Amino acid sequence: MKMSPHNLNGNEKTTRASTIANDERIEPLRAQVGHARGLAPRIGVVQSFRIGEHELVEEVLSNLVALGITDLRTSISWAELQTMEGEHWYKWLIPRLAEQFNFVPCVLHTPPAQAILPRTSAPPQNPKDYADFLDVLITRFGRYFEWIQLWDQPNKISEWDRTLDPDWNVFCHMIGGAAYWMQQRGKKNAAGRHEPVRSELAAAHVRSWRDAIHRRGRHSRISGRLRGGVGRLAQDCPLCAADSRGAE
């Protein structure tokens, strides 16, 4: 069965290049990746970059190549890409990541000018704006990726201010509409960690558009507890761990 990216070994360190920058750490990590490859067809990591971190990008990519990593998921800020600085950054970053990896963008953060309140965690005034932005993103950069992750961790107030969307209505319509349109544009959707809204997503959108379900947890627990936790939503759907830190 074909699986989506980011099936991570629970002992891998993927937060910063400094954690894997020397040979003494790279060698055991390479061995762990090789072991994980016996359990899953593709291995990937999650790594985000701030605007202007060109040197860090190159250092991380070098280390990941040394580890034999094939897939890389990184955050793309909807808000930042609306600015001149963000425009130049992602115009460089996206093709650079796609040169060496199966690149998976995770798109989040509302532009303050389009939000209910002027902050990136606030819901957009018009949920359809998210799909419209993704449509433009695919037109410009779609040749660089096959999969796309729609938002991440809305259970965290810093990522989605649920006090402004207490019934999750805006979130569900935003993600559902965007995911439908991504499929129309030929992309595969990976649902992020939507644990608090699981029932709403199931009722309103998930069964109609999911291609994969992302969960966070250690690699050894994927086939047991993690798959059981989303089994009702993803019986015929690939499951992938979004990172290796085991935050449940």
C-alpha positions in Angstrom: 0.0 0.0 0.0 1.4 3.4 -0.9 2.0 5.6 2.1 2.4 9.3 2.4 5.6 10.9 3.6 7.0 11.4 7.1 7.0 7.9 8.6 9.6 8.8 11.2 11.7 6.7 13.6 10.9 7.9 17.1 14.5 8.4 18.0 15.4 10.7 15.1 16.2 14.3 16.0 14.8 16.7 13.4 14.5 20.1 15.1 17.7 21.8 14.2 20.8 20.9 12.1 23.0 21.2 15.2 21.5 18.1 16.7 22.8 15.9 13.8 25.8 18.0 12.6 28.6 15.7 13.6 29.6 12.3 12.3 29.2 10.7 15.7 25.5 11.4 15.6 24.9 11.0 11.9 26.2 7.4 11.8 23.8 6.0 14.4 20.9 8.0 13.0 21.7 6.6 9.5 21.5 3.1 11.0 18.1 3.9 12.6 16.8 5.3 9.3 17.9 2.1 7.6 16.0 0.0 10.2 12.9 2.2 9.7 13.0 1.6 6.0 12.3 -2.0 6.6 9.0 -1.0 8.1 7.9 1.7 5.7 8.5 2.6 2.0 9.5 6.2 2.6 11.2 8.1 5.4 10.9 11.8 6.0 11.4 14.6 8.5 9.6 17.8 9.5 11.8 20.9 9.5 10.7 24.6 9.3 12.8 27.5 8.3 12.5 31.2 9.1 12.8 33.8 6.3 16.5 34.4 5.5 17.9 31.2 7.0 19.8 30.3 3.8 22.8 28.9 5.6 20.7 26.8 7.9 18.7 25.4 5.0 21.9 24.3 3.3 23.3 22.7 6.5 20.0 20.8 7.1 19.8 19.6 3.6 23.4 18.3 3.7 22.7 16.4 6.9 19.4 14.9 5.7 21.1 13.7 2.5 23.8 12.1 4.6 21.1 10.3 6.6 19.4 9.0 3.5 16.2 11.0 4.1 13.9 11.1 1.1 10.9 13.3 2.2 10.8 16.7 3.8 7.8 18.6 5.1 8.1 22.2 5.9 5.8 25.1 6.8 4.7 27.6 4.2 3.2 30.7 5.8 0.2 32.1 3.9 0.8 35.4 5.7 4.5 35.6 4.9 4.0 34.7 1.2 1.8 37.8 0.9 4.8 40.1 1.7 7.6 41.1 -0.6 10.2 39.5 1.7 8.3 36.3 1.9 7.8 36.2 -1.8 11.5 36.3 -2.4 12.2 33.7 0.3 9.8 31.1 -0.9 10.7 31.6 -4.5 14.1 30.4 -3.5 13.2 27.9 -0.8 10.6 25.8 -2.5 12.6 24.9 -5.6 15.7 24.4 -3.4 14.0 21.8 -1.2 12.4 20.1 -4.1 15.8 19.6 -5.8 16.7 16.8 -3.3 13.6 15.7 -1.6 10.0 14.8 -2.0 8.8 18.1 -0.7 5.6 18.5 1.2 4.4 22.0 2.0 2.2 22.5 5.2 0.3 25.7 4.6 -0.9 27.7 7.6 -1.1 31.2 9.2 -3.8 33.6 8.1 -2.7 37.0 6.7 -3.7 39.5 9.4 -5.4 41.7 6.9 -7.7 38.8 5.9 -8.4 37.6 9.4 -11.3 38.2 11.8 -8.7 39.8 14.1 -5.3 41.0 12.8 -3.2 38.0 13.8 -2.0 34.9 12.0 -3.9 32.5 14.4 -7.3 34.1 13.7 -9.7 32.5 11.3 -10.0 34.2 7.9 -13.1 36.4 7.4 -13.9 34.4 4.3 -13.0 30.7 4.6 -12.7 30.4 0.8 -9.7 32.7 0.8 -7.5 29.8 1.9 -8.5 27.7 -1.1 -8.0 30.7 -3.4 -4.5 31.2 -2.0 -3.6 27.5 -2.4 -4.9 27.7 -6.0 -2.3 30.4 -6.7 0.4 28.5 -4.8 -0.2 25.4 -7.0 -0.2 27.5 -10.2 3.2 29.0 -9.2 4.9 26.1 -7.4 2.7 23.0 -8.0 5.3 21.3 -10.1 7.5 21.0 -7.0 5.2 18.8 -4.9 2.6 16.0 -5.1 1.3 16.1 -1.5 0.1 19.1 0.5 -0.8 19.4 4.2 -3.6 21.7 5.1 -2.9 23.5 8.3 -1.4 21.9 11.4 -2.3 21.6 15.1 -5.4 23.8 15.3 -5.7 22.4 18.8 -3.0 24.9 19.7 -4.3 28.4 20.3 -1.1 29.8 18.7 -2.0 28.1 15.4 -5.8 28.5 15.4 -7.7 30.8 17.8 -10.6 28.6 18.6 -12.1 31.3 20.8 -13.0 33.0 17.5 -14.4 29.8 16.0 -15.8 27.9 19.0 -17.9 25.5 17.0 -15.1 24.9 14.5 -17.4 25.9 11.7 -15.0 28.2 9.9 -12.1 25.7 10.2 -14.1 22.8 8.8 -15.4 24.8 5.9 -12.0 26.3 5.2 -10.2 23.0 5.2 -12.9 21.0 3.5 -13.3 23.5 0.7 -9.5 23.8 0.2 -9.0 20.0 0.2 -11.7 19.6 -2.4 -10.1 22.1 -4.6 -6.6 20.6 -4.1 -8.0 17.3 -5.4 -9.4 19.1 -8.4 -6.0 20.5 -9.0 -4.5 17.0 -8.9 -2.9 17.2 -5.4 -3.1 14.8 -2.6 -4.2 16.1 0.8 -2.7 15.2 4.1 -4.9 16.2 7.1 -2.9 17.6 10.0 -3.5 16.9 13.7 -7.2 17.9 14.0 -7.8 15.9 17.2 -10.2 18.4 18.9 -12.4 18.7 15.8 -12.3 15.0 14.8 -16.1 14.5 15.0 -16.8 17.7 13.1 -14.3 16.9 10.4 -15.7 13.4 10.1 -19.2 14.6 9.7 -18.6 17.6 7.4 -15.5 16.9 5.3 -13.0 14.1 6.0 -14.6 11.1 4.4 -15.0 13.0 1.1 -11.5 14.4 0.7 -8.8 12.8 2.8 -5.9 11.1 1.2 -3.9 10.6 4.4 -4.1 11.3 8.1 -1.2 12.9 9.9 -0.7 12.0 13.6 2.1 12.7 16.0 3.8 9.8 17.7 6.7 7.5 17.9 7.2 5.2 14.9 6.8 2.0 17.0 3.3 3.0 18.0 1.9 3.9 14.5 0.4 0.5 13.8 -1.2 0.2 17.2 -2.5 3.1 19.2 -2.2 5.8 16.6 -4.0 3.9 13.8 -6.6 2.9 16.3 -7.2 6.5 17.3 -8.2 7.5 13.8 -9.5 4.1 12.6 -13.1 5.3 12.2 -12.0 8.1 9.9 -9.2 6.4 8.0 -9.9 2.7 7.5 -8.8 2.9 3.9 -6.4 5.7 4.3 -2.6 5.9 4.7 -1.4 7.0 8.2 1.8 8.9 8.8 3.4 10.3 11.9 4.0 14.1 11.5 7.1 14.1 13.7 9.1 12.0 16.1 8.6 13.7 19.4 5.7 11.6 20.6 3.5 14.5 21.7 0.2 13.0 22.4 
